[in-house]
């Protein structure tokens, strides 16, 4: 089974027609009910994803829209679970078919493949700098816990472990935490920096 990549998308648009077209199509295919296969969305828009080598292995598991018709501002938010990597190309292709009016923002996390990517040029939606994955005693199990800053994530680990940063730089502390050996070999706590594209 493939590693799962979780991608949060936010698409903004200053024009009602294209974004409502996408929203209505997603609803029709099951996005509001918590399961909409990506290949069905591609087929709905006539996208030959095999020929174009666009990954559609995955599904939308949550979606919602906010519309401010007075100001012509529309924001479509949805979460995608896909195999190995984010499915950005699919939504870029849909944007191309609908007139290239979308601003596509996203945050993709795939811990097993070290994918921690943010595309949010204005830092309006995904400003967090760090992602923590952890399991085992004394940590709570989490796969994608986001922190505003790397320092916040370090302080979280330090408060649980009772180990201070001392004279270590932030990078040195990251290496120390990510390489820390626990009594139980199944316990881990990793801090990953997001890469902002």
Buried (B, 14 or more C-beta within 10 A) or exposed (E): EEEBBBBBBBBBBEBEEBBBBBBEBBBEBBBBEEEBBBBBBBBBBEBEBEEEEBBBBBBBBBBEBEBEEEEEBBBBBBBBBBBBBBBBBBBEBBBEEBEEBBBBBBBBBBBEEEBBBBBBEEEEBBBBBBBBBBBBEEBEEEEBBBBEEBBBBBBBBBEEBEEEBEEBEBEEBBEBBEEBEBEEEEBBBBBBBBEBE
